[in-house]
Amino acid sequence: MITANWLRQEKALLVALAIAVIAYVGEHSVLEMGQTASMLAAAALIATIVLASMRVAHHAETLAVKVGDPYGTMILTLSAVAVEVIILAIMMSGESSPTLVRDTIYAAVMLDINGILGLAALLGGLKHGEQPYNDDSSKTYGVMILTAMGISMIVPEFIPDVKWHYYSAFTIVAMIALYALFLRMQVGKHSYFFSYSYPRNEKKAAAEEHHDEESTTASIVTILIGVVLIGALAEFMSAFMDTGLKGTGAPPAIAAIVVAAISAAPEILTALRAALRNRMQATVNIAMGASLSTVILTVPVMEGIALYTGQPFIMAMSPVQTVMVMITLIAAAINLNDGETNAIEGMTHFILFATFIMLTALGL
């Protein structure tokens, strides 16, 4: 499986492996050097994780092209969520904020819907004007995101502390049931909700752009190797970030934004490429699908960890977060209701993303 050609193509993963070994050997030395050294090491590891996740996304995209939509975008979003869940689980095992899971899911939704979709619709609209897509997909994604976030991140505010484990177990069952039905729709008789019939020449151009001679087996093996490496790097990154940020007064949500950005980095490039090729359906599937997958898959995994350890996470969103999510989903419901996006719709979401960044900087 590991050939000379594979080694040449996977230089990023080899670099990530080397840095993981260096981090393992020098972890204690770096931590003893203080905050500055720890922050520099954390930044280097974040960059390395992004590089490794890009390779994971490349192979996920290779598989996606081979199987086509809607299976393709499902593979892309699941690979990103897998990276996010692994990083979150590792960081929560340390001294991270009890709101890290909540803040990461919130940041991911803001980044996916307002950042990725907003920027893609803005740039794509400036280049192509109105860009068509199947509005059945956006409506389905939107109502499921609203339901999943309402159940798991708004209602918990009203659950008594002594009964958290009952509602936590219910949330796990509810998320699994929602995702099971969603998968049945996405790959079953309602799969046409998540696809769009493009002209043949555009399909051919998209396929040629992603033409890859790598075998399916090689892609799957490389994805698994990449995910393991990302998990190892995330463990060291978490330790360095905890030391580097301690006592600095930095907003607690910084770590959440880092986790969300790491998992979304490959999706950003894929979504933007699709929008600039006038293939907005892929962008909608990636942005909205990533948001849904983040909520509906991350919540049951992390709630399961909470039940196992007996230590609940703070899942209820703050009032500011709730308002931002509601504005985002209402704007998405209006903008994604007619089967076409344009630059104005993209700009509204991108301004909401800028607002999210501003609120975070203000510690809200």
C-alpha positions in Angstrom: 0.0 0.0 0.0 2.8 2.4 0.9 4.7 3.0 -2.3 7.2 5.6 -3.4 4.4 7.4 -5.3 2.3 7.5 -2.2 5.2 8.9 -0.1 5.6 11.7 -2.7 2.0 12.6 -2.7 1.5 12.5 1.1 4.4 14.8 2.1 2.0 16.7 4.2 1.1 13.7 6.3 4.8 12.7 6.6 5.5 16.2 7.9 2.6 15.9 10.3 4.0 12.6 11.6 7.5 14.1 12.1 6.0 17.1 14.0 3.9 14.7 16.1 7.1 12.8 17.1 8.9 16.1 17.9 5.9 17.3 20.0 5.9 14.0 21.9 9.7 14.2 22.6 9.7 18.0 23.5 6.3 18.5 25.1 7.6 19.0 28.7 10.5 21.1 27.6 8.2 23.5 25.7 5.7 23.7 28.5 8.5 24.6 31.0 9.6 27.5 28.7 6.4 29.4 29.5 3.4 30.9 27.7 5.1 32.4 24.6 6.8 29.1 23.7 3.6 27.2 24.3 1.5 29.5 22.1 4.1 29.3 19.3 4.1 25.5 19.5 0.2 25.5 19.5 0.2 27.7 16.4 2.6 25.4 14.6 0.5 22.4 15.5 -2.7 24.1 14.4 -1.1 24.8 11.0 0.1 21.2 10.8 -3.4 19.9 11.7 -4.9 22.0 8.9 -2.4 20.6 6.4 -3.2 17.1 7.5 -6.9 17.8 7.4 -6.5 19.1 3.9 -5.1 15.8 2.8 -7.9 14.0 4.5 -10.4 16.2 2.7 -8.5 15.7 -0.6 -9.0 11.9 -0.4 -12.6 12.4 0.9 -13.2 14.6 -2.2 -11.6 11.9 -4.4 -14.1 9.4 -3.1 -16.9 12.0 -3.3 -16.3 12.5 -7.1 -16.3 8.7 -7.6 -19.6 8.1 -5.9 -21.3 11.4 -6.9 -23.9 13.4 -5.1 -25.5 13.2 -2.6 -23.1 10.5 -1.3 -20.1 12.7 -2.2 -20.9 15.7 -0.1 -21.9 13.3 2.7 -18.4 11.8 2.7 -16.9 15.3 2.8 -19.0 16.6 5.7 -18.6 13.3 7.7 -14.8 13.4 7.4 -14.8 17.0 8.7 -17.1 16.2 11.6 -14.9 13.2 12.5 -11.9 15.5 12.8 -13.9 17.9 14.9 -15.3 15.3 17.3 -11.8 13.7 17.8 -10.2 17.1 18.6 -13.1 18.0 20.9 -13.0 14.7 22.8 -9.2 15.1 23.3 -9.5 18.7 24.4 -12.4 18.1 26.8 -10.2 15.4 28.6 -7.9 18.2 29.7 -8.7 21.4 31.6 -10.8 23.0 28.8 -13.8 25.2 29.4 -17.0 23.4 30.2 -18.7 25.4 27.4 -16.2 24.2 24.8 -18.5 21.8 23.1 -21.4 24.3 23.0 -19.1 27.1 21.7 -17.5 24.9 19.1 -20.9 23.8 17.6 -22.1 27.4 17.7 -18.9 28.6 16.0 -19.1 25.8 13.4 -22.7 26.8 12.4 -21.7 30.5 12.2 -18.6 29.5 10.1 -20.5 27.1 7.8 -23.7 29.0 7.1 -22.5 32.6 7.4 -18.9 32.2 6.6 -18.6 29.5 3.9 -22.0 29.8 2.3 -22.0 33.6 2.6 -18.6 34.1 1.0 -19.3 31.5 -1.7 -22.7 33.0 -2.6 -21.1 36.5 -2.6 -18.1 35.6 -4.8 -20.2 33.2 -7.0 -22.9 35.8 -7.4 -20.4 38.6 -8.4 -19.0 36.2 -11.1 -22.1 34.4 -12.4 -25.1 36.4 -11.1 -27.9 34.2 -9.9 -26.8 30.7 -9.2 -29.3 27.8 -9.2 -29.6 24.9 -6.8 -32.3 22.6 -5.6 -34.3 24.5 -2.9 -35.6 21.2 -1.4 -32.1 20.6 0.0 -31.8 24.0 1.7 -35.3 23.7 3.3 -34.6 20.2 4.6 -31.2 21.2 6.0 -32.7 24.4 7.6 -35.5 22.8 9.4 -33.3 19.9 10.7 -30.6 22.3 11.9 -33.3 24.4 13.7 -34.8 21.3 15.3 -31.5 19.7 16.3 -30.1 23.0 17.8 -33.4 23.7 19.6 -33.5 20.3 21.3 -29.8 20.1 22.2 -28.7 23.7 22.8 -31.8 25.9 23.7 -34.1 23.6 25.7 -31.3 22.5 28.1 -31.5 26.0 29.6 -34.7 24.9 31.3 -33.7 21.4 32.4 -33.1 21.1 36.2 -29.5 20.2 37.1 -30.5 17.1 39.0 -32.2 15.7 35.9 -29.6 16.5 33.3 -28.7 12.9 32.7 -32.2 12.0 31.7 -32.4 14.7 29.1 -28.9 14.0 28.0 -29.9 10.4 27.2 -33.0 11.6 25.4 -30.9 14.0 23.3 -28.7 11.2 22.2 -31.7 9.1 21.1 -33.3 12.1 19.4 -30.1 13.0 17.4 -29.6 9.4 16.3 -33.2 9.2 15.2 -33.0 12.4 13.2 -29.8 11.5 11.5 -31.0 8.0 10.7 -34.0 9.4 8.9 -31.9 12.1 7.2 -29.5 9.4 5.9 -32.5 7.4 4.6 -33.7 10.5 2.8 -30.3 11.5 1.5 -29.4 8.1 0.0 -32.9 6.8 -0.6 -35.9 7.8 -2.7 -35.6 11.4 -1.6 -31.9 11.7 -2.8 -33.0 14.1 -5.5 -33.6 16.7 -2.8 -29.8 17.0 -2.5 -28.8 17.1 -6.2 -29.2 19.4 -9.2 -29.1 18.6 -12.9 -26.3 20.7 -14.3 -25.5 20.9 -18.1 -23.4 18.0 -19.3 -20.3 20.2 -20.1 -20.2 21.6 -16.5 -20.4 18.1 -15.0 -17.6 17.0 -17.3 -15.4 20.0 -16.3 -16.0 19.3 -12.6 -15.1 15.7 -13.0 -12.0 16.5 -15.0 -10.8 19.0 -12.4 -10.9 16.4 -9.7 -9.6 13.5 -11.8 -7.4 11.4 -9.6 -5.7 8.0 -10.3 -5.6 7.1 -6.6 -7.5 3.9 -5.8 -10.5 3.9 -3.5 -8.6 1.6 -1.0 -5.6 4.0 -1.0 -7.9 7.0 -0.3 -9.7 5.2 2.6 -6.4 4.1 4.2 -4.9 7.5 3.9 -8.0 9.1 5.5 -7.7 6.7 8.4 -4.0 7.5 8.8 -4.7 11.2 8.6 -7.4 11.1 11.2 -5.2 9.2 13.7 -2.4 11.7 13.1 -4.8 14.6 13.7 -5.9 13.1 16.9 -2.3 12.8 18.1 -1.5 16.4 17.1 -4.7 17.7 18.8 -3.6 16.2 22.1 -0.4 18.2 22.1 -2.1 21.3 20.7 -4.6 21.2 23.6 -1.8 21.0 26.2 0.1 23.9 24.6 -3.1 26.1 24.2 -4.1 25.6 27.8 -0.7 26.8 29.0 -0.4 29.5 26.4 -3.8 31.1 27.1 -3.9 30.8 30.8 -4.1 34.1 32.5 -4.1 36.1 29.2 -7.8 37.2 29.4 -8.4 35.8 26.0 -12.1 35.0 25.3 -12.9 31.4 26.2 -14.5 30.9 22.7 -11.0 31.3 21.0 -10.4 27.5 21.5 -13.9 26.7 20.1 -13.2 28.9 17.0 -9.9 27.1 16.4 -11.5 23.7 16.5 -14.3 24.8 14.2 -11.9 26.5 11.8 -9.6 23.4 11.6 -12.5 21.1 10.7 -13.9 23.6 8.2 -10.7 24.6 6.5 -10.9 22.0 3.7 -14.6 22.6 3.2 -14.0 26.3 2.7 -11.8 25.7 -0.4 -14.1 23.0 -1.8 -17.3 25.2 -1.4 -15.6 28.2 -2.9 -14.3 26.2 -5.9 -17.8 24.8 -6.5 -19.4 28.3 -6.3 -16.9 29.8 -8.7 -17.6 27.0 -11.1 -21.3 27.9 -10.9 -22.2 24.7 -9.0 -24.0 26.1 -6.0 -25.7 22.9 -5.1 -22.4 21.4 -4.0 -21.8 24.6 -1.9 -25.2 24.4 -0.3 -24.8 20.7 0.5 -21.3 21.3 2.0 -22.2 24.4 4.1 -25.6 23.3 5.3 -24.7 19.6 5.5 -21.6 20.4 7.6 -23.7 22.5 10.0 -26.3 19.7 10.4 -23.7 17.0 10.7 -21.8 19.0 13.3 -24.9 19.4 15.5 -26.5 16.0 15.0 -23.3 13.9 15.3 -21.2 15.9 17.7 -24.0 16.3 20.3 -24.7 12.5 20.9 -21.0 11.7 21.0 -20.2 14.4 23.6 -23.3 13.7 25.6 -22.3 10.1 25.7 -19.0 11.0 27.1 -20.7 13.2 29.7 -23.0 10.3 30.8 -20.0 8.0 30.9 -17.9 10.4 33.1 -20.8 11.7 35.1 -19.7 15.3 34.3 -22.2 17.3 32.2 -21.2 19.9 29.7 -22.9 23.3 29.5 -24.8 22.9 26.3 -27.4 25.6 26.6 -26.5 28.6 24.4 -26.0 32.1 25.9 -28.7 34.7 25.0 -26.4 36.3 22.4 -25.6 32.9 20.8 -29.3 32.1 20.7 -30.2 35.4 19.0 -27.4 35.0 16.4 -28.5 31.4 15.6 -32.1 32.5 15.2 -31.1 35.4 12.9 -28.9 33.1 10.9 -31.5 30.4 10.4 -34.3 33.0 9.6 -32.0 34.7 7.0 -31.1 31.3 5.5 -34.8 30.3 5.3 -35.6 33.5 3.4 -32.5 33.5 1.2 -32.5 29.8 0.4 -36.2 29.6 -0.5 -36.3 30.3 -4.2 -33.7 27.9 -5.7 -31.2 30.7 -6.6 -28.5 32.6 -4.7 -27.1 36.0 -5.5 -24.4 38.3 -4.2 -26.8 40.3 -1.9 -27.9 37.1 -0.2 -24.2 36.1 0.2 -23.4 39.5 1.6 -26.1 39.3 4.3 -24.7 36.0 5.6 -21.1 37.3 5.4 -22.1 40.4 7.5 -23.6 38.0 10.1 -20.3 36.1 10.1 -18.4 39.4 10.7 -20.8 40.2 13.5 -20.1 36.8 15.1 -16.3 37.5 15.0 -16.9 41.0 16.5 -19.0 39.5 19.3 -16.4 36.9 20.0 -13.7 39.6 20.2 -15.8 41.4 22.7 -16.1 38.2 24.8 -19.8 37.7 24.1 
